[in-house]
Amino acid sequence: MSKLAVFGGKPVREKLFEAYNTIGEEEIQAVTETMRTGVLSKYLGCWHEDFFGGPKVQEFEKMWAEKNEAKYAISVNSNTSGLVAALGAAGVQPGDEVIVSPYTMSASAISCVFWGGIPVFADIDENNFCLSVETIQPKITSRTKAILVVHIFGHPVDMDPIMELAKKHNIVVIEDCAQAPFGKYKGRFVGTLGHMGVFSLNYHKHIHTGEGGVITTNDDYYAERCQLIRNHAEAVADAKGVTDYTNLFGFNFRFPEVEAAMGIEQLKKIDALLESRIKNANFLQKELTGITYLDPLIPADIYKHCYYVQPIKYFEEKNHGLSREKYLKAISAELPSSYMREKDPLIGGGYVRPLYLQGIYQKRKIHFHGRNPEDFNYAKGSCPVVEKMHEKQLITHEFMRSSMSQSDMEQVVEAFYKVDQHMDEIIQRQNEL
Ligand SMILES: Cc1ncc(COP(=O)(O)O)c(C=O)c1O
């Protein structure tokens, strides 16, 4: 009988890996104490000292700003709302273009349409899956208002050349830091490299408060605009003495006190959580280097990668033409699935479908505000690198989460090598997969 689990053999491991749960007694106690005060939010949507929220919100923001070495941290109720606020603060107007990556969570691209912006997709760099100055430059037009870069999977974007280009064209740069909290580029924290950065505190992230988000900036003007848009700008502007009314349509994007109390405790844990992810990811990188058809993508020294997920490249041409999907079937059969969703493996091919292929773009149902829709290319093939990565080469996995012990990681490596050692059998029987 075959030794491979995919053909009925015994898997390397059957027992589920420990759930990734960063919430402990500290958060429970902080939440309980906050609830006992009876103050679950303190915001007022008018120009008043409570315009900035209650004590826990302000304590959390101060802590985040200090830790991130940013002048301002502005809490919001999600990264999505934070991106909407940041694009509003950037002054995006109907018909303006926002250059964005197609390889990101959908909110990164759609957030500009709330101000009438139009997403323009630029291709990614195949070594880090992020936008690069080379892919952005040809997309710049006289209507480009903002560039929204995404530190995807936790890998910081190569920001210096992008900032130089943006300065030349007077373009605002917003960093989507949802997957890269406290990542670094040349020693500086993400979220302080562009004009504004936006983080997520949803429950998938390194640290979380269920849902939530934070905007960071070093710029007084953008900070004020984000604070206004977060909290009913139009009702505040007159009394606050704001004279530029551009995009001062406010929302309620306010972060509640209980979540802020939880966030304070989560922030105290981020360094240790990040370091153990990096340690696990480094271990896998080193161990997998011996497999010829994989590239474990070791980041250059200028980047501190946060490993929201860990990308690996797979080359079928170096593995007798075996497709990535068939290879992944063999690997996933050797290891347990995710704790939270038992049918979801912790490893898979690609990430999200390149965003321009979503129906909303294909059917041209975003608003073009008098611009010619034909000037916007959302066709299949328009970003060939992202399509190749998504369809053929990229593997993403979550084995490096901080809940994984060294012996768990060793079993992951064992699975990769067991499959490798039985590759002849897989190639021979690939039609059964
Ligand atoms: C890159 C990226 N941007 C934006 C978001 C949206 O974050 P939120 O759920 O906090 O709105 C996510 C969430 O997964 C993300 O990964």
PDBQT file of the ligand as one rigid body, heavy atoms in Angstrom, charges set to zero:
ROOT
HETATM    1  C1  LIG A 501      -4.947  43.765   2.825  1.00  0.00    +0.000 C 
HETATM    2  C2  LIG A 501      -6.270  43.978   3.497  1.00  0.00    +0.000 A 
HETATM    3  N1  LIG A 501      -6.897  45.151   3.323  1.00  0.00    +0.000 NA
HETATM    4  C3  LIG A 501      -8.078  45.403   3.913  1.00  0.00    +0.000 A 
HETATM    5  C4  LIG A 501      -8.702  44.480   4.712  1.00  0.00    +0.000 A 
HETATM    6  C5  LIG A 501     -10.011  44.813   5.354  1.00  0.00    +0.000 C 
HETATM    7  O1  LIG A 501      -9.876  44.823   6.742  1.00  0.00    +0.000 OA
HETATM    8  P1  LIG A 501     -11.123  44.965   7.713  1.00  0.00    +0.000 P 
HETATM    9  O2  LIG A 501     -11.782  43.627   7.777  1.00  0.00    +0.000 OA
HETATM   10  O3  LIG A 501     -10.548  45.383   9.024  1.00  0.00    +0.000 OA
HETATM   11  O4  LIG A 501     -12.015  46.005   7.151  1.00  0.00    +0.000 OA
HETATM   12  C6  LIG A 501      -8.092  43.239   4.930  1.00  0.00    +0.000 A 
HETATM   13  C7  LIG A 501      -8.745  42.220   5.741  1.00  0.00    +0.000 C 
HETATM   14  O5  LIG A 501      -8.544  41.044   5.645  1.00  0.00    +0.000 OA
HETATM   15  C8  LIG A 501      -6.845  42.984   4.306  1.00  0.00    +0.000 A 
HETATM   16  O6  LIG A 501      -6.201  41.824   4.485  1.00  0.00    +0.000 OA
ENDROOT
TORSDOF 0
